[in-house]
Amino acid sequence: MTDRRADTVRSPMDRAVERSAHALARARAEGGTAGRVRLRQLEVTAVIAVQAGLAAALAALLAQWLLGPGAHVFAPAAAVGTIATAIGQRARRTFELLVGVGLGIVVGDLLRYLLGSGSWQTGLVVTLAIATALLVAGRGGALVGQAGGTAVLIATLAPVQPGLELPRIFDALVGGLVGLFVVALLLPVNPIRVLDRATEPVVARLTAQLDAVARALTRRDADAAQRALEDLRGLEPDVGRLNEALSGAEEVVTIAPVRWHRRAQYHRYADAVAHLERLILYARSVARRSATALQYDEPVPPALPDAVGRLGDAVRELHRACRVGADFTRTRQLVEEGAALAGRAWGQGVRTFGEAMISDLRTADSELLRATGCVAEEANRAVRRAAGAGEAEVRPPARARMRRRVRADGRGVPGRAGVPRRPPSRTSGAA
C-alpha cells in the first residue's frame, strides 16, 4: 500500500519530467516515420523524373522521324504532361489531351473560315473553344486547356503558316502515346510499393494514436486522449493521398503487362485498404469517448485499454500481411482477442461513455475482419462470439452459475431445475 501511495502522489516536477519523456519518445518515433516517408517520396520523384526525361526524348525523336526535321515542340511537351500528371490519371489525361486538341482545331478552323483573322476574332475563337470544351468535359482540366491553347494557335498562326492542324494532332498523339508507353512498358512502377508508400503514414499515425489512447486510459489522462483525437483528425490529407495511390496502382495493373501478375495482390490490398477510412472514424470515436469518460471520472476496467491497444496491433498486422502477401490468420486472431478484451471490460463494469467506447471497439473489430475478406454477417458473428466469451470469463451467465450446491458434508442440496435432488426419505409406513 505504501508503494502504491508513493507512486500515485507525485510532485509537479515528477509529472513534468514524465510528460517530457513521453513527448521526446513520441517526437523520435514521429521523426523516424517522417524520415522514411520523405525518403520514399524522393524515390517516387526520381522515378517520375526519369520517366519524363525518357518520354520527352522518345517523343521528340519519333516526331522528327515521322514528320521530318523541325521544331516539334508539342510532342515532347505532351509526353511530359502525361508523365507529370498524378499517377492514376495518365490514361485519362492522354484522352483529354487528344480530345482537347481536336476541339480546338475544329472550333478554330470553323470560326476563322467564317469570321476571318484578327484580335477580336482570336478572343471569340478562344471563348467558344473553352465553352465547348467545358460543355463536353463538365469541368476544367487538360481537355479545356488544350482546346483553348490549340484555338489560339490556329487563330493566330494559321494565316501566316498554313497546315498547322495535322502536325498539332500528330504531336499530341505521339506525345500522349509515348508517355503511356514509358509508364506501361519501359518503366512501370510497382503498384504494391505505391500502395505501401501511401498506406504506411496512415497506419503509423492511426496505430500510434490508438496506443496513446490506451496509455491515456491506463493513466487516466484526459488531456492525452484529447491530443490523440486531434491527431487522428489530421489524417485527412494522408487519406486523400492513399485514395490517389489506389487509383494509380489500379492504372498500373491495368495497362502495364509486366505488372499483371500483381493484380491479385493489388485487389487483396485494395479491399483491405478500403475499410481503413471507416476504421479511422471509429478510432476517433474511441478517442473522443475516452477523453469524455475520463473527464466524467468514469471507471476504466483494466481490460479496456488492452482492447484499444490490441486494435492497434491488429491494424499493424493487417498492413504487414498486405505488404508481404501473407494470410490474415494472425490479424483475425488479434481482432478476436481484442473483442474478447472488450467483452471482459464490459463484464468488469463500465458506465455510459465506457459502454459507447466498447460498442465502437466491437464495430471497429468487425470492420477489420471485413478487411481480411470476411462478409459482414460472419464478421459480426465472430465479434459477438469473442466478446461474449470475454464477458463470461469475469461474469458467467446465469446458466453457468446454476451448478449443484454442496453442503459441508459433501451431500447435494435440493435446488432448482437441473440441480440433482436427494432421494426422498422413507416414511414410517413404508414397507
Buried (B, 14 or more C-beta within 10 A) or exposed (E): EEEEEEEEEEEEEEEEEEEEEBEEEBEEEBEEBEEBBEEBEEEBEEBBEBBBBBBBBBBBBBBBEEBEEEEBEBBBBBBBBBBBBBBBBBBBBBEBBBBBBBBBBBBBBEBBEEBEBEEEBBEBBBBBBBBBBBEBBEEEBBBBBBBBBBBBBBBBEBEEEEEBBEBBBBBBBBBBBBBBBBBBEBBBBBBBBBBBBBBBBBBBBBBBBBBBBBBBBBBEBBEBBBBBBEBBEEBEEBBEBBBBBBBBBBBBBBBBEEBEEBBEBBEBBBBBBEBBBBBBBBBBBBBBBBBBBBEEEBEBBEBBBBBBBBBBBBBBBBBEBBBEEEEBEBBBEBBBBBBBBBBBBBBBEBEEBBBBBBBBBBBBBBBBBBBBBBEEEEBBBBBBBBBBBBBBEBBEEEEEEBEEEEEEEEEEEEEEEEEEEEEEEEEEEEE
